Amino acid sequence: MLELSQVTKLYNEGQPGELAAVREVSLSIATGQVTVLEGPSGSGKTTLLTIVGCLTRPTQGRVALHGQPLSGLPEQHLARVRRQTFGFAFQRFNLIAGLSVLHNVMLPAYPLAQPHPQLLARARDVLAELKIAHREATRVELLSGGEMQRTAIARALINDPAILIADEPTANLDAALTLQFLDIMATLKARGKTIVMSSHDPRITRAALVDRVVTLADGRIVAEAAGA
């Protein structure tokens, strides 16, 4: 269980341009479920997603995982929790041009200092599972959009995280690739992964695998509903 309690995120705090991106949000995210944060641009869903994934610290409030506070941890300890607990798939993929698919996938695991043969085998297993192993030596800038997404998902899964965070994962995908993405997410859910996504795409919010849709406006939760 991941819990946010009265979380607020301010940018330019105390300055004339102060902005409250998230305002007094309390949210519990159940283990093994798929939660979607929806809302228009500027509603705070991406900022809230970064707080959920411990990429951003809240200005006020608390984030806890299985009852253990996270938001107040020193950065070194928080980074360790982040690497071991969360996997991230970003809207624009954030793959590193010039590197191969295989090396992009392996990058998040290097700080954990796994033996190289073990890491290599793990990366190839994940690529095979996502049906992109045949492209492991290809530089990522030469991939199609769907191949880039599968590479990004493989990278997010390399450390076998309990929680997968995905920001607008289908924003740049057509209908066929969106269905492929949803199939991958359904498989991960069946394995017990917790998935949290931000999206305003009805193909995501109405998908059968979604357990809960949380609607944001002006940085606040304005509605919650069970999935389709």
N, C-alpha and C positions, 0 to 999 in steps of 0.2 A: 504494500500500500504506500503510495506517494501522496503526501498531504501538504497543501498550501494553506496557511492560516493568515488571513488579513494582509495579504501581500500587496504592496504598492511599489511601483517603480517610477522614480522621478528622473528626468534628464535636465541638466542645467539647474540642479537644485539650488534654490536661494538666489538665482539670477533672474533678470527681467524676462528672459525667455523660458522660464521653467515650464516643463511639460510633464504631465502625469500620463504615462503610456499605459499603466495598469493601476487600477484603483481598488484597494481593499477587497481583493479577490480571495475567497476561500474555496478550495476545491480538493476533493479526494479522488484519486485515480486508482481504481482497483487493479490488483495484479491479474494478468492474463486477459485483460479486456482491451478493446480498441476504443479510444476516445478521440473524437474530432472536435477541434476548436474552430468555429466558423464565425464569420462576420466580414463586413466590408473592409477595404483598405483603410488603415488608420484606426481600426477597432481595438488594437492591442494584442491580437492573437499571436503574432510572431514574437513580440516581446515576452508574452506569457509563456510561449513554448521554450524560449531560451532560459527563462527562470526555472521551468520544470526540469530542463536538462542540465541545470547548474552551469550554464554558460554565462549567465548574468546573475549577479546577486540582487535581491530585492533591496530597495531603500528602506522599507519597513516590512514587518511581518516575518514569517518563518516558513521554511521548507524542510520537511522531514521525510525520511525513507524508512519504512518499517519502525516508526517511532523514534528514530535517531535523527537529531537535527543536522542539517547539511549547510544551511545558509551561513552559519557562523563559523564554519571550519576554516582554519588557515588555508591559504591557496594551495600549498603543496599537498595537503591531505585531501582537499576538495578535488584537485586534479586527478589524484589516484582513484577516488570514487567515480569521477566522471569517466575515466578511461575504462574502468572495470564494469561499470553498471549501465552506461548509456552508449548507444550507437546513433550516429547522426547522418541523415540523408537530406541534403540541402536542395532548395529549389533549382539553383543553377549548377548543381552537382559538385562544384568546387574541386574538380579533379585537377591534377597538376600536369599541365601540358609539357610534352617532352619526355615524360615517363611512361612506361608501359602500363597496361592494365594491371599486370601482376604486381608491379612495384607500387602503384597507387593503392591497391588493396592492402598491401602489407604495411604501409606507413603507420597507421594508428597503433600497430602492435609493437613497434620498435621500442618505445619507452618501457614496455613490460619485460624486455630482455629475455624473451623466449629463445631457446636454442634455434638457430637458423633452419636446420632441416625440419624441425617441428612446425615452425612458422610457415615455411614454404609449403609443406604438405597441407596445413590448415587452409592457406589461401587458395590452393588449387582445388581443395574439396569444396570450398564455398563457391568458387567460380563454376565448377562443374554442376553444382546444385542449381545455380542460376542460369545454366545453359550458355555460358560465355567463355568457357575454358579454352575454346579454339582461338580466342582473341587475346590470350594472355600476354603475348609478346608485342601486341600492337600498341603504338602510341595513342593515348586517349583522344587526342584531337582528331584522329582519323575514324573514330567510331560514329555510328548513327546515334540519334537521340535515345532510342530504346536501349542500345548497348551501353551508352553512357549511364543511363539510369541503373541498369543492372550492375554495372561496375560500382556505382556509388552505393548501392544497397549492399553489395559484397563487402566493400570497405567498411560500411557501418556494422557489419556482422562479424568482422574478423576476430574481435575479442569476445565473441559469444555473449553480447550484452543481454541483460534481462529486460531492458527497456529500449525500444527503438523510437527515435524522434524524427519526424518527417515534416518539413516545412513546404507547403504547397507542392506536394510531390507530383501532381499531374498537370501543373500549370502549362507546361510546354509539350504535352503529349496528346496524340490523337486518340480516338476511341479505342482502337485495337491495342495500343500500348497501355492505355489506362486499364483495360481488362487484364492485361498481363501483370501489371503492377498489383491489382487487387487480388489476383490469384496468388502472387508471392506473399502478400500480406496475410491472406487466409491460411496459407501453409505455416507461416511463422506463428500466427495466433494459435493454431492447432498444436504447436509445440510448447505453448505456454508463455510466449513472449507477450509483454505488455507493449502496446503501440499507441503513441500519441501523435496526432497529425493536426496541422492547421490547414484549412481549405475553405474556399467558398464555391467549390465545384460540386454540384449536385450528384455527379457520378460517384463522388466519395461520400458525401453526407448521407446519401440514400442507399449506400451499399449494404448488402445483407450482413457482412461481417462486423459492421459498426455496432457497438453496444450502447454508445452514448454520444449525443451531440450537445456541445456547450456553445451557446451563442453569446458573442461579445459585442458591445457597442460602447464607444467612448471609454474603453479601458475597464468596463465593468461587465460582469455576467448578468445578462438580461433574461436568459431562458436556458433551461436544460430539458432534454427529452431523450427517451430511449431510442435506440437505433431502429432501422427499418425492420 
